[in-house]
Amino acid sequence: MATACEWKAKYRTAVFETNRRALSTEITDAENAIIARARELFQKTGGDVDLEREELDELLYTLQAFRSVLGKAAA
């Protein structure tokens, strides 16, 4: 179960990672935690849940863009 604190911590770790060798792994860990949290929220409803879903979607997109930019920089 990926709690809100868990996925947020993993996201922060990925975004602030300075070791290029560890960066891909940190991004993957954050993506997995975000996806797990989104699955937990799948059947829940309410304003707070909707806001968290939106946040998860945006952060997942951000991580994917981050990974893409890093891949281009390495080329």
N, C-alpha and C positions, 0 to 999 in steps of 0.2 A: 504494500500500500504506500503510495507516494503522497505524503502529506504536503500541505501548502509550504511548510517550512523546508521540507526536503527538496522539492523541485526548485524553490527560490535559491537555496544554498548552492545547488548544483549549477544553476544558471549563472550565478555570480562567480563561482569558481571558473567556469568556462570563459566568461567574458574577461576576467582579469588574469587569466593564465598567461604567463610570459614565456614559458618553456615551449618552444615550437614542437618539440617531440611529444609532449603531453597534451597539446592543444586539441588534436583530433579526438583523442579518448575523452577528454573533458567535455567537448561539444556533444559527442555521442551519449555520454552519461546524462547530460542535461536534457537532451532530446528525449531519451528514454524515460526520464523522470516526468517530464512534461506530458508525454503521451500517456503514461500510467495514470497521472492525475486526471487527465481529460477523460479517460475511461471510467474512472471512479465517479466523475460528475455526470456521466452520460444519462443516467435515469433520474437525476435530481433536478429540481426546479427552484426558481426563485431569483430575485434580483441579484443577490450576491453571487449565486452560481453562474448566472449569465455573464456577469462582469468578469469572474475568474476565467470562464471559458474564452471570452474575448482576449483577455490578457494572455492566456496560454497560446492561443492561435497566433497572436502578434509576436510573442517571444520565440515560438517555434520558427516562424518565418524569419525572424532576425537571426537566429542561429544558422539557418540554412543559407541565408545571404552571407553571413560571416564565413561560413565554410567555403562558399563559392569564391569569395574575395581572396581568402587565404590560398585556395587552390590555384588561382590565377597568379598570385604573387610568387608562388613557388615555381611556376613554369618559366 
